[in-house]
Amino acid sequence: MRSFTTADLNKQVGTVTDAARREPVVFTHHRKSRYMLISITG
């Protein structure tokens, strides 16, 4: 499972969504897991 910061989502949305197509992605905020993004199409 890949991990990105919430700031990464703003800066690299394409990279983050590509990663989420392959596996669940966790977003951290202040070094704590806060959100998860998964693809609905697999």
N, C-alpha and C positions, 0 to 999 in steps of 0.2 A: 504494500500500500504506500503510495507516494504521499508526501506531506509538503504543503506550501503555506506560506503566510498569507494573511488576508491582503497584505500589500501586493504580494505576487499576483493575486487574482486581478487586481487593477492594472498592473503593469504588463502581465503576460497572459491575457485571457485565452489566447490561442493555444499556448503551451499547456495550460491547465486543462482546458476542455479536451485536448488530444489525449492527455494522460488519463482523464476520466473515462474516455472511451475504452481504454484497456483494462483499467482497474479502479476501484474506489479511491478517491482523493480526499485527504483530510486537510482542513484549513486550521492553522493555529493563530492565536491572538495572544500576545504576551506569553509565548511559549506553552500555551495550554491548548489542547484540541478543543475546537469550538463547533465546527461544521463539517459535514461530509457531502461530497458530490459523487453521484453515481450515474452511469448512463442507463437510460431506460431501454435502449436498443441492443445493449450487449456488445 
